[in-house]
Amino acid sequence: MKVYIVGAGMGNTSSLTSESIEIIENADVIIGAERMTEYIDINKNIYNSYKPDEILEYIKGKDFNTVVILLSGDVGFYSGAKRLIDTLKEYEVKLIPGISSVVYFCSALKMPWDDVKLLSIHGKRKNIIGYIKKYKKVFTLLSGKKDIEMLCEKLCYYGLGDVILNIGERLSYEDEKITRIKAKDIKKFDFKSLLVILAENPDAYDMSYKCIDDCDFIRGNIPMTKSEIRSLSIAKLGLSESSILYDIGAGTGSVSVEASIKSIDGEVYAIEQNKDAIELIERNKRKFAADNIIVVDGKAPDILKNLPVPTHIFIGGSKGGIEKIIKCCFEKNSDVKIVINAITLNTVGKIMDVIKKENYKTEIVCVNIAKNKSVGEYELMTGYNPVYIFIVNQLKN
């Protein structure tokens, strides 16, 4: 039995390639979601399913020579082909590429797509706000019109209401519709299903390589990790784009904001119990459009128990519970990487006691910073308190 996984384009048979049509005509059975098979005007066996396990069960033991499985778009662009290949590994499987929605849509817009960031929020959680803030053009697949409403609501909340949205409905079908609109004007339109969006943000800016100035944050009377210490601490964390970070004792949220930009596909849990600080975190989250920050009102370690498993931990304040916090974090993930900032010698002593007691592998960096200050015609250097940065792993010495 030969199994062909065919990219069927947008759904209308007019977007099928000639190679795909020839394979379909010679097939013993056509398998796919009803939207994919309803336009196949050939006298063939049809089985409507897109679930790999159901498809495997259906073809197993059948006397088929050639099986065609139709998938929307192209088999390499957010496609179900990957799971199908794994499920049907006992068969000879061949992929037949099709026309992807991004290629079709950008052609309809007369727009090159070599500089478009490609995403999908179809059944997925993606920080699309972060991507629109970072890239001038972002294309995404949607689950339905509720995704548009959610996206526009967030864009307006984060001050991005002037972002242009090119919205494609039922591409390739007779009732195909393309709308170009600002996010803030979305309530004037009603949309159907089978949607894609290409967002244009001419003011997009990649902040992942930037050290945000202290003065850019909304402050208040809450202590804040200073810019140079913040940058070094985040560098020592070694975040990836999909890290799950706990920022314990988040204060103004400065570390959370910078970490959220670097971990654009991850999540940052800003954990704080001071009500004024929580308000500041929310305000800074909104200012920097850091939609992947989740503000958690509570005290560590108790509040950590129901949170997702972390990959990284930053501790800027522990309220005296440093030993319990570290223990709880390692219980959730034995490989988690922890970075702790300490200013007072009392805190340094407590951290050292924990490290010696548990024999953790630790790197300690003491940072002394002085910054210039103008006094009349003179420039003087003003020194800050030294900060101790502890990088802790559970791996024993």
C-alpha positions in Angstrom: 0.0 0.0 0.0 1.3 3.5 -1.0 0.0 6.4 1.0 0.2 9.9 -0.5 -0.3 12.9 1.9 -1.4 15.7 -0.5 -1.4 19.4 0.2 -4.8 20.4 -1.2 -4.3 24.1 -1.2 -7.1 26.3 0.3 -9.8 23.7 -0.2 -11.2 24.6 -3.6 -10.0 22.1 -6.2 -8.8 24.9 -8.4 -5.7 25.2 -6.2 -4.7 21.6 -6.6 -1.6 21.0 -8.6 -1.7 18.8 -11.7 0.5 16.2 -9.9 -2.1 16.1 -7.0 -5.0 15.7 -9.4 -3.3 12.7 -11.2 -2.6 11.0 -7.9 -6.2 11.5 -6.7 -7.6 10.1 -10.0 -5.5 6.9 -9.5 -6.3 6.4 -5.8 -8.4 3.7 -4.3 -9.6 5.9 -1.5 -9.6 9.6 -0.6 -9.3 10.5 3.1 -9.6 13.9 4.6 -11.8 16.4 6.5 -15.1 16.9 4.9 -14.1 20.4 3.8 -11.2 18.8 1.9 -13.2 16.0 0.2 -16.5 17.7 -0.7 -15.1 19.2 -3.9 -13.5 16.0 -5.2 -15.9 15.2 -8.0 -14.6 11.7 -8.7 -16.3 8.3 -8.1 -14.0 7.2 -5.3 -14.2 5.7 -1.8 -14.3 8.7 0.6 -13.5 8.5 4.3 -13.9 11.8 6.2 -11.3 12.1 9.0 -8.2 14.1 9.8 -7.2 12.2 13.0 -4.1 10.0 12.5 -5.3 7.2 14.7 -8.7 7.0 13.0 -7.0 7.0 9.6 -4.6 4.2 10.6 -7.5 2.1 11.9 -9.5 2.6 8.7 -6.7 1.6 6.3 -5.3 -1.2 8.4 -6.0 -4.6 6.7 -7.7 -3.0 3.7 -6.8 -4.1 0.2 -5.9 -0.7 -1.1 -3.0 -0.1 -3.5 -3.0 3.7 -3.3 -4.4 5.9 -0.4 -4.6 9.7 -0.7 -4.9 11.8 2.5 -5.8 15.4 1.7 -4.6 18.1 4.0 -5.3 21.8 3.7 -2.6 24.2 2.4 0.9 22.8 2.1 2.1 19.7 3.9 5.0 21.6 5.4 3.3 24.7 6.8 1.7 24.0 10.2 0.4 20.8 8.8 -0.9 17.6 10.3 1.5 15.7 8.0 4.1 15.4 10.8 1.8 13.4 13.0 0.5 11.3 10.1 4.1 10.3 9.1 4.8 9.1 12.7 1.5 7.2 12.9 1.7 5.6 9.4 5.4 4.7 9.7 4.7 1.0 8.7 3.5 2.2 5.2 5.3 3.8 2.3 4.4 7.4 2.6 5.1 10.2 0.1 4.4 13.9 0.6 2.9 16.0 -2.3 3.4 19.7 -1.7 0.5 22.1 -2.2 -0.2 25.9 -2.2 0.0 27.2 1.4 -2.3 29.9 2.7 0.5 32.4 3.2 1.7 32.0 -0.5 -1.9 32.4 -1.8 -2.8 35.3 0.5 0.4 37.3 -0.1 -0.1 36.8 -3.8 -3.6 38.2 -3.5 -2.3 41.2 -1.6 0.5 41.7 -4.2 2.9 41.5 -1.3 6.3 39.7 -1.0 6.4 37.3 1.9 10.1 36.7 2.2 10.2 39.1 5.2 7.0 37.9 6.8 7.1 36.2 10.3 5.0 33.0 10.0 2.8 31.9 12.9 -0.3 29.8 13.8 -2.7 30.3 16.7 -5.0 27.6 15.3 -5.4 25.5 18.4 -2.1 26.9 19.8 -1.0 29.5 22.3 1.4 32.0 20.8 2.5 35.4 22.0 1.2 37.1 18.8 1.3 40.5 20.5 5.0 40.0 21.1 5.6 39.1 17.5 3.6 42.1 16.1 5.6 44.3 18.4 8.8 42.8 17.1 8.2 42.3 13.3 6.8 44.6 10.7 4.8 41.9 9.0 3.3 38.9 10.8 1.1 36.2 9.2 -0.9 33.8 11.3 -3.5 31.1 10.9 -6.6 31.4 13.1 -9.1 29.1 14.7 -12.0 31.4 14.0 -13.4 34.9 14.3 -13.0 34.8 18.1 -9.3 34.9 17.5 -9.7 38.1 15.6 -11.8 39.7 18.4 -9.2 38.5 21.0 -6.3 39.8 18.9 -7.8 43.3 18.3 -8.8 43.7 21.9 -5.3 43.0 23.0 -3.7 45.2 20.3 -5.9 48.1 21.4 -5.1 47.4 25.1 -1.4 47.5 24.4 -1.6 50.7 22.4 -1.3 49.0 19.0 -4.7 49.9 17.7 -3.3 51.5 14.5 -1.7 48.1 13.4 -3.1 47.2 10.0 -4.8 43.8 9.7 -5.2 42.2 6.3 -7.9 39.5 6.9 -8.5 36.7 4.5 -11.8 34.7 4.6 -12.5 31.4 2.8 -9.5 31.8 0.5 -9.9 30.3 -3.0 -13.7 29.7 -2.6 -16.3 31.6 -4.5 -17.2 33.8 -1.5 -13.5 34.6 -0.8 -13.2 38.0 1.0 -10.2 40.1 1.9 -10.5 43.0 4.3 -7.8 45.6 5.2 -8.6 47.4 8.4 -7.0 48.9 11.5 -7.3 46.8 14.7 -9.2 49.6 16.5 -11.9 49.6 13.8 -12.6 45.9 13.9 -16.1 46.3 15.4 -17.4 47.6 12.1 -17.0 44.2 10.4 -18.4 40.7 10.8 -16.2 37.8 9.8 -16.9 34.2 9.0 -14.7 31.1 9.5 -11.5 29.9 7.7 -9.6 33.0 8.5 -6.0 34.1 8.1 -4.4 37.5 9.1 -1.4 39.4 8.0 -0.6 42.2 10.4 1.5 45.2 9.4 3.2 47.3 12.1 5.6 49.9 10.6 6.7 50.8 14.1 7.8 47.3 15.0 11.1 47.1 16.8 13.3 44.2 18.0 14.0 44.9 21.6 15.5 41.5 22.4 19.1 42.9 22.0 18.4 46.1 23.9 19.2 46.8 27.5 16.1 48.8 28.6 17.0 52.0 30.5 15.7 52.3 34.0 14.0 55.6 33.2 11.8 53.8 30.6 10.0 51.8 33.3 7.1 53.2 35.3 8.7 53.3 38.8 6.9 54.4 42.0 8.4 53.7 45.4 9.1 50.0 44.7 12.8 48.9 44.6 13.9 47.9 41.1 16.8 45.8 39.8 19.0 48.3 38.0 19.7 48.1 34.3 23.3 46.7 34.4 22.5 44.1 37.1 19.3 43.2 35.3 21.1 42.6 32.0 23.8 40.5 33.6 21.3 38.4 35.7 19.2 37.7 32.6 22.4 36.8 30.6 23.4 34.3 33.4 19.9 32.7 33.3 20.5 31.8 29.6 16.9 32.0 28.6 15.6 30.5 25.3 12.7 31.7 23.2 10.4 29.2 25.0 11.6 29.4 28.6 9.2 29.2 31.5 10.5 31.7 34.1 9.5 32.5 37.7 10.4 36.0 38.6 10.1 35.8 42.4 9.8 39.1 44.2 9.1 40.8 40.8 9.0 44.4 42.2 8.3 46.8 39.4 8.4 43.9 36.8 11.6 45.1 35.1 13.2 41.7 35.0 9.9 40.1 33.9 9.6 42.6 31.0 13.1 42.0 29.7 12.8 38.3 30.1 9.4 38.2 28.3 11.0 39.9 25.3 13.8 37.4 25.1 11.5 34.4 25.8 8.9 35.5 23.2 7.3 32.0 23.0 7.7 31.3 26.7 5.9 32.5 29.8 7.1 34.7 32.6 5.3 34.4 36.0 5.8 37.6 37.9 5.3 36.6 41.5 4.7 39.4 44.0 2.7 40.0 47.2 3.0 43.8 47.5 -0.2 45.3 46.1 1.6 48.5 44.9 4.2 46.4 43.2 1.6 44.3 41.5 0.0 47.5 40.1 3.3 48.6 38.8 4.0 45.2 37.1 0.6 45.4 35.4 1.4 48.9 34.2 4.8 48.0 32.8 3.4 44.9 31.2 1.0 47.1 29.3 3.5 49.7 28.4 5.9 47.2 26.9 3.1 45.0 25.4 4.5 42.0 27.3 1.5 39.8 26.9 3.3 36.6 28.0 3.8 37.9 31.5 1.4 36.3 34.0 1.1 38.4 37.2 0.8 36.1 40.3 -0.4 37.7 43.6 1.1 35.6 46.4 4.1 34.6 48.4 6.7 32.0 47.4 7.1 29.1 47.9 3.4 28.3 48.6 2.1 30.1 45.5 4.5 28.2 43.3 2.8 24.8 43.8 0.1 25.2 41.2 2.2 27.0 38.5 3.6 25.2 35.4 7.0 23.6 35.7 9.7 26.3 35.3 12.9 26.1 33.3 14.4 29.1 34.9 14.0 31.0 38.2 15.1 34.6 39.1 14.9 35.5 42.8 15.0 39.2 43.5 13.3 39.1 46.8 12.5 36.2 49.1 11.2 37.7 52.3 13.5 35.4 54.3 12.3 32.2 52.8 15.2 31.5 50.4 15.9 27.9 51.5 12.3 26.8 51.1 12.0 28.6 47.8 15.1 27.0 46.3 14.0 23.6 47.6 10.5 24.0 46.1 11.9 25.1 42.8 14.2 22.0 42.5 11.3 19.8 43.5 9.3 21.1 40.5 12.3 20.7 38.1 15.6 19.2 39.2 17.3 20.8 36.2 16.0 24.3 36.7 18.5 27.1 36.6 18.3 29.6 39.4 19.8 33.1 39.6 19.6 35.1 42.8 20.4 38.7 43.5 21.5 39.8 46.9 22.6 43.2 48.2 22.7 42.9 52.0 25.4 40.8 53.6 22.6 39.2 55.7 21.0 37.8 52.6 24.4 36.8 51.2 25.0 34.9 54.4 21.7 33.0 54.3 22.2 32.0 50.6 25.7 30.8 51.4 24.3 28.7 54.3 21.8 27.0 52.0 24.5 26.4 49.4 26.8 24.8 51.9 24.1 22.7 53.5 22.8 21.3 50.2 26.2 21.3 48.5 24.7 23.0 45.4 27.0 23.8 42.4 27.2 27.6 42.4 28.8 30.4 40.6 29.0 33.7 42.5 29.6 37.1 40.8 30.0 40.3 42.8 29.2 43.4 40.7 30.4 46.9 41.6 29.0 49.7 39.5 29.6 53.4 39.4 27.8 55.8 37.1 28.7 59.4 36.2 27.0 62.4 37.8 27.4 66.0 36.8 28.3 68.4 39.6 28.7 71.9 38.2 31.5 71.7 35.5 32.7 68.3 36.9 31.8 64.7 36.1 31.9 62.5 39.2 31.4 58.8 39.5 28.8 57.7 42.0 29.1 54.2 43.3 26.2 51.9 43.9 26.1 49.1 46.6 27.7 45.9 45.3 25.3 43.2 44.2 26.0 39.5 44.5 24.7 37.3 41.7 24.3 33.6 42.6 23.9 31.1 39.8 22.7 27.9 41.4 22.2 24.4 40.0 21.1 21.3 41.9 24.0 19.3 40.4 26.2 18.7 43.4 29.8 19.9 43.6 
